[in-house]
Amino acid sequence: MRSSVLKGLLVAATFVGQVGCMERLAANSTVKIMGRASPAVQTFADPYLAEEAIPYSIAQGEGLSLVLPNSVPLRISLLRTYGSYGFAFLEDRMEQAEVDDDEARVEHYRTRASLAYQRARQIGFETMSIEEDGNGGAQGAFGRGIDAWKAYLQRFDDDEQTPVLFWTGYAMARYIGLNKDNPDALSDLPFAIACFERAYQLDHTFNNFAPHVAMAGYYARASESLGGQPADARREFEAAINATNRRFLTYLVMEARFYAVMVQDRALFRRLLEEVINAGDVMPEQRLANVIAKRRARRYLAQIDDLFGPEEPAGTEPAAEEAAPAPAPAAPAN
């Protein structure tokens, strides 16, 4: 009798182990399929369809992460999706609410975007710690200050590790941009920039040369008199724009909104945004990002008189005027 019970327990344990193994195999297969299928969303022409679909993708990814907690590809996919969703849709709706002077909607979308970036940052720190877990991993290095953080980032020395560094920095920077009145949030900016700098060093071509635009946004954070670096901002924006043959329209919008406003170049602002608005389907593989860029371009162009002083008569130089501090670095949502 006792022998039969033991055999039964062994069979049950073996069955449970096999079920767990099969579950992980199925989850891994799903992650691989999701990775191959994800570029399809970027070709959507209807941003509303993408906006409704992405939360389901996030929910599926979060569920799969319970089965595969150490899957770096799955975690990076989630990290990127949270960041892209926050910038492309939640912040976009927040900006429109600001135009509509609807403070309740502004706060609603600011809160939702902030939560998305906080979750992305958490995923980023956890993912970094999977790859480099010494001395408390990412959270431990972060807690020891900026020098320890920069030293920790140096452990990432493979260009294949660029995504986790870039998207973690992106989530941190976007959160800071939404919470500039919070001193604790602002104090994290050097840590976000350190992520961008290390990503730039490892692979400056990553994600359509996104590290260039991230650094450009940082350099354009304020007018020159307040610590901004206009020449550096222009250099990095133009590097990314030229490298993508002016086809990734988000970069032109960002140069207009950050650099042109910082230096109060109204003509450049108008020229860049009109180029975006008048562009055709110039990059089908990034159609969704470009459609959203066009939407932002129209909104910003309508705000030109709020962002710049009165237009000067032809043949005169525009009056020098300090720009308001720009948000934290912006990078493409794609």
C-alpha positions in Angstrom: 0.0 0.0 0.0 2.7 2.4 1.0 4.7 1.6 -2.2 1.6 2.3 -4.3 1.1 5.7 -2.6 4.8 6.6 -3.2 4.5 5.6 -6.8 1.4 7.7 -7.1 3.1 10.7 -5.7 6.1 10.3 -8.0 3.8 10.0 -11.0 1.9 13.2 -9.9 5.1 15.1 -9.3 6.4 14.0 -12.7 3.2 15.1 -14.3 3.2 18.5 -12.6 6.9 19.0 -13.7 5.9 18.1 -17.3 3.0 20.5 -17.2 5.3 23.3 -15.9 7.8 22.5 -18.6 5.1 22.5 -21.3 3.8 25.8 -20.0 7.2 27.4 -20.2 7.7 26.0 -23.7 4.4 27.4 -24.8 5.1 30.8 -23.3 8.6 30.9 -24.9 6.9 30.2 -28.3 4.4 32.9 -27.7 7.2 35.4 -26.9 9.0 34.5 -30.1 5.8 34.9 -32.2 5.1 38.3 -30.5 8.6 39.4 -31.3 8.2 38.6 -35.0 4.8 40.1 -35.2 5.4 43.3 -33.3 6.6 45.3 -36.4 3.1 45.0 -37.9 1.7 47.5 -35.4 4.3 50.1 -36.6 2.8 49.9 -40.1 -0.7 50.9 -38.9 -2.2 54.0 -40.5 -5.0 54.3 -37.9 -3.6 55.5 -34.6 -6.9 54.8 -32.8 -6.7 51.1 -33.7 -3.2 50.9 -32.3 -4.2 52.8 -29.2 -6.9 50.3 -28.4 -4.8 47.3 -29.3 -1.6 48.1 -27.3 -3.1 47.7 -23.8 -4.1 44.1 -24.7 -0.5 43.5 -25.7 0.7 44.9 -22.4 -1.7 42.7 -20.4 -0.5 39.6 -22.4 3.1 40.5 -21.8 2.6 41.0 -18.1 0.9 37.6 -17.9 3.7 35.9 -19.8 6.2 37.5 -17.5 4.8 35.6 -14.6 5.6 32.4 -16.4 8.9 33.6 -17.7 10.2 36.0 -15.1 13.8 36.0 -16.4 13.0 36.4 -20.1 15.0 39.4 -21.2 13.4 39.7 -24.7 9.9 39.7 -23.1 10.9 42.3 -20.5 12.5 44.6 -23.1 9.3 44.3 -25.3 7.2 45.3 -22.3 9.6 48.1 -21.4 9.5 49.5 -24.9 5.7 49.1 -25.2 5.0 51.0 -21.9 7.3 53.8 -23.0 6.0 54.1 -26.5 2.3 53.9 -25.4 2.9 56.6 -22.8 4.5 59.0 -25.3 2.6 58.3 -28.4 -0.9 58.1 -26.9 -1.2 59.2 -23.3 1.0 62.3 -23.5 -0.5 63.1 -26.9 -4.0 63.1 -25.4 -2.7 65.2 -22.4 -1.3 67.8 -24.8 -4.6 68.0 -26.6 -6.4 68.4 -23.3 -4.0 71.3 -22.5 -5.0 73.0 -25.8 -8.6 72.4 -24.8 -8.0 73.9 -21.4 -9.5 70.8 -19.7 -7.5 70.5 -16.5 -9.3 67.3 -15.4 -8.3 65.5 -18.6 -4.8 66.9 -18.4 -4.3 65.4 -14.9 -6.0 62.1 -16.0 -3.6 61.5 -18.8 -0.6 62.9 -17.0 -1.3 60.4 -14.2 -1.7 57.5 -16.6 1.4 58.3 -18.5 3.4 58.7 -15.3 2.2 55.3 -14.1 3.2 53.7 -17.4 6.7 55.2 -17.1 7.1 54.1 -13.5 6.2 50.6 -14.4 8.6 50.7 -17.3 11.4 51.9 -15.1 10.7 49.1 -12.7 10.8 46.5 -15.5 14.0 48.2 -16.8 15.8 48.0 -13.4 14.7 44.4 -13.0 15.9 43.4 -16.5 19.2 45.1 -16.0 19.7 43.2 -12.7 19.0 39.9 -14.5 22.1 40.6 -16.7 24.3 42.4 -14.1 23.2 41.5 -10.6 26.3 42.2 -8.5 26.0 44.5 -5.4 22.3 44.7 -5.5 21.9 45.1 -9.3 20.5 48.2 -10.8 18.5 49.3 -7.8 21.5 49.0 -5.5 23.7 51.0 -7.9 21.1 53.6 -8.2 20.8 54.0 -4.5 24.5 54.5 -4.1 24.5 57.7 -6.3 25.4 58.8 -9.8 29.0 57.7 -9.7 28.1 54.2 -8.7 25.3 54.2 -11.3 27.7 55.2 -14.1 30.2 52.5 -13.0 27.4 50.0 -13.0 26.4 51.0 -16.6 29.9 50.3 -17.7 29.3 46.6 -17.1 27.0 46.7 -20.1 29.5 46.3 -22.9 27.6 44.5 -25.7 25.6 46.5 -28.3 22.8 43.9 -27.8 22.3 45.4 -24.3 21.5 48.8 -25.8 17.7 48.3 -25.7 17.4 47.9 -22.0 19.6 50.9 -21.3 17.9 53.1 -23.8 14.3 52.3 -22.8 15.0 52.4 -19.1 16.5 55.9 -19.5 13.6 56.8 -21.8 11.0 55.8 -19.1 12.9 57.8 -16.5 13.3 60.9 -18.6 9.6 60.9 -19.7 8.5 60.6 -16.1 10.7 63.5 -15.2 9.3 65.6 -18.0 5.8 65.1 -16.7 6.7 65.8 -13.1 9.1 68.8 -13.3 7.6 70.3 -10.1 8.7 67.3 -8.1 12.3 67.8 -6.8 12.7 64.0 -6.3 11.9 63.4 -9.9 14.2 66.1 -11.2 17.1 64.7 -9.1 16.9 61.5 -11.2 17.7 63.3 -14.5 21.5 62.6 -14.3 20.7 58.9 -14.0 18.5 58.9 -17.1 21.1 60.8 -19.1 23.7 58.4 -18.0 21.6 55.6 -19.6 21.3 57.5 -22.8 25.0 58.2 -22.9 25.9 54.5 -22.4 23.4 53.5 -25.0 24.9 56.1 -27.4 28.4 54.6 -26.8 27.2 51.0 -27.4 25.1 51.6 -30.5 24.2 55.2 -31.6 22.2 53.8 -34.5 19.8 52.0 -32.2 16.1 52.4 -33.0 16.5 54.8 -35.9 19.4 56.7 -34.3 17.2 57.4 -31.2 20.2 57.9 -28.8 21.0 61.1 -30.8 17.5 62.5 -30.3 17.5 61.6 -26.6 20.7 63.6 -26.1 19.4 66.4 -28.4 16.4 66.7 -26.1 18.6 67.0 -23.1 20.8 69.7 -24.7 17.6 71.6 -25.6 16.2 71.4 -22.1 16.4 75.2 -21.6 17.6 78.4 -23.2 21.4 78.8 -23.4 21.4 81.4 -20.6 19.8 78.7 -18.3 22.2 75.9 -19.2 21.0 74.7 -22.5 23.4 73.7 -25.3 21.8 74.8 -28.5 24.7 73.9 -30.8 24.9 70.4 -29.4 21.1 70.0 -29.7 21.1 71.1 -33.3 24.0 68.8 -34.1 22.3 65.7 -32.6 18.9 66.4 -34.1 20.4 66.9 -37.6 22.5 63.8 -37.3 19.4 61.6 -36.6 17.3 63.5 -39.2 19.9 63.1 -41.9 20.7 59.5 -41.0 17.0 58.6 -41.5 16.8 60.6 -44.8 14.2 63.0 -43.2 11.7 60.1 -43.3 11.3 59.5 -39.6 9.1 62.5 -39.1 9.1 62.5 -35.3 12.6 63.8 -35.3 11.6 66.9 -37.3 8.8 67.6 -34.9 11.1 67.2 -32.0 13.7 69.6 -33.5 11.0 72.2 -34.1 9.4 71.8 -30.6 12.6 71.8 -28.6 15.5 73.3 -30.6 13.6 75.9 -32.6 11.6 77.1 -29.6 14.8 77.2 -27.4 16.6 79.5 -29.9 13.3 81.3 -30.9 13.7 80.5 -34.6 10.2 80.9 -35.7 11.0 80.3 -39.4 12.7 77.0 -38.7 9.8 75.9 -36.5 7.3 76.6 -39.2 9.5 75.1 -42.0 10.1 71.8 -40.1 6.4 71.3 -39.1 5.1 72.1 -42.6 7.6 69.6 -44.0 6.1 67.0 -41.7 2.5 67.9 -42.5 3.1 67.8 -46.2 5.1 64.6 -46.2 3.5 61.6 -47.8 3.8 58.0 -46.6 7.6 58.3 -46.6 8.4 55.4 -44.3 5.8 52.7 -44.4 7.6 50.5 -41.8 7.2 53.4 -39.4 3.8 54.6 -40.7 2.2 54.8 -37.2 4.9 56.9 -35.7 4.7 59.3 -38.7 1.0 59.6 -38.5 1.3 60.6 -34.9 4.1 63.0 -35.7 1.8 64.7 -38.2 -0.9 65.0 -35.6 1.6 66.7 -33.2 3.0 68.9 -36.0 -0.5 70.3 -36.7 -1.1 71.0 -33.0 2.3 72.7 -32.4 2.0 74.8 -35.6 -1.4 76.1 -34.3 0.4 77.2 -31.1 3.1 79.1 -32.9 2.0 82.5 -31.5 2.1 81.2 -28.0 5.6 79.8 -28.4 7.2 82.7 -30.2 7.1 86.5 -30.1 5.4 88.5 -32.9 6.6 87.7 -36.4 9.2 90.2 -37.5 8.9 92.0 -40.9 11.0 90.4 -43.7 14.6 91.4 -43.7 14.9 91.9 -39.9 16.3 89.6 -37.3 13.9 88.2 -34.7 14.2 89.6 -31.3 16.2 87.5 -28.9 13.9 85.9 -26.3 14.5 83.2 -23.7 12.6 80.0 -24.3 10.8 78.2 -21.5 12.5 75.1 -20.2 11.8 72.2 -22.4 10.5 68.8 -21.2 12.9 66.0 -20.5 14.5 64.3 -23.5 12.1 63.0 -26.1 12.7 60.1 -28.3 10.5 58.3 -30.9 7.6 56.2 -29.9 7.9 53.3 -32.3 
